[in-house]
Amino acid sequence: MKDTMQQENEINLDSLPEPVDIENIIYSLMVNPNLSSINYFNDFSEAGISPDSIGDGDNDEIGLFDIDSTGASMALSTHAFHHHLQNDPQKATEILISRATRKMLCIGAQPIAISAFLYHINFADPNGQYIASGAKKGLENAAQKFKLKISDKKIRFDHFSGHGPVPPTIIISMVGMVQDKNKLTTHAFKQKGGNIFLIGRSVEDIGSSEYLEFYHGISDSPLPAYHIDDEIKIQEALQELHQLELLQSASPVGKGGLFFTLLRAAIPNGLGFDITTDAETRLDSFLFGEAMGRILIEVESEKEDDFVDFMTERKIPFFMLGHITKGEIRIDDKSFGYIDKMTSGI
C-alpha cells in the first residue's frame, strides 16, 4: 500500500497529456457533487446536492447572523480537508485555514477566531500522534500569521480505532465580524462589461484538485501549490481593495479551479464571461488547477486604472482575464454556449 501511495504521489503534470477538448472536461466535472455550493448556515432546506446548485446564493457558503440593530453581523463558516493529512499535517492544516481566511476576506468580513477538530484519528497510535502534532503546529502558525484567535488554544479530537476506510480529516470553524452587511462584496458578477481580473500567480499545478481526482481518477497527489507569505500579501491587499471600494465582486479560486469559480460567479445573475488564458500555463492547469493564493475579482471599467495602479504599486501579481458578458461563455475566442446551458439538463 505504501509503495502504491508513493508511486501516485510522484505523478506530475508532465505525465498527463495536455487535453484537446476542455468542453468534455467541463461537462464531466459538472456532475461532480463536490463542486456544488452548499451554505451550511443559512440554507436549511432538505433539497439534495445537485449540479444545479453550483454558484447558487449570494454569500457562497458563509453564514451571516445579525448581532444588533446597528447593522453589525457575525460571519460563520466551516471547512474540511483530508488530502495528505497523514503525510504533511502541518501544511495541510495551514492550507485549510488560508482557504477559510481568504474566503471570508473576499466578502469583506474580518476573520477573528477559529476552532479545529481532528476526525478519524487514533491518538493512541504513533501515526495519529504525528498527525495531531503536525496539525497543531499548522493551526498555531496559520493563526499567528493571519492574526486569528484559537478556541481553547488546542485541537479537539475524536478517538476512533476502527473507522475503516475513512481518511483522517481536519475540520475548522471560523468566526468573523461584519461591521455593515450592506457593504458586503458577494462572489456574484454584477453587470455586463465588468472587467475580470485574477489576483495571484498562475502556476503549473493540479495537485489534489477535483480535476485530477474526478476526471483522471488519481486520488492521491501532492498538495496544491502554497506559500503562506504570498497568502499574507494577497490578503492584506484584498482588505485595502475593499476599503478603497475598488471591487464589484470577489471570490477565492477554490474547488474546480478558476473555471468553476467563474461559473459560480456568473450563475446567480445569469451572466457569462469572455476570458483569455495565460499562454505560459497549461490550459488544464490554468482552468482547473487549485493552487492557493488566487482571487477572482470584478472591477468596474471606470475604476480599472485605480486598481491597476494599486496592484502595480504594491507589486502584487495579477492577470487581466477578460470581461463579463450578457450570458455567453467564451474561452480564448471559442464559444461554449450560454450560461443556461451550464445549468440545465445535467
Secondary structure, DSSP 8 states (H G I E B T S, - for coil): -HHHHHHHHT--GGGS---S-HHHHHHHHTT-GGGS---TTT--------GGGTT-SSSTT-EEEE-STTS-EEEEEEEEE-TTTTT-HHHHHHHHHHHHHHHHHHHT-EEEEEEEEEES--TTSHHHHHHHHHHHHHHHHHHHHTT-EEEEEEEEE---S--TT---EEEEEEEEEES-GGG---SS--STT-EEEEES---S--TT-HIIIIIS-----------HHHHHHHHHHHHHHHHTT--SEEEE--TTHHHHHHHHHHGGGT-EEEE---TTS-HHHHHH---SS-EEEEE-GGGHHHHHHHHHHTT--EEEEEEEESSEEEETTEEEEEGGGGTS--
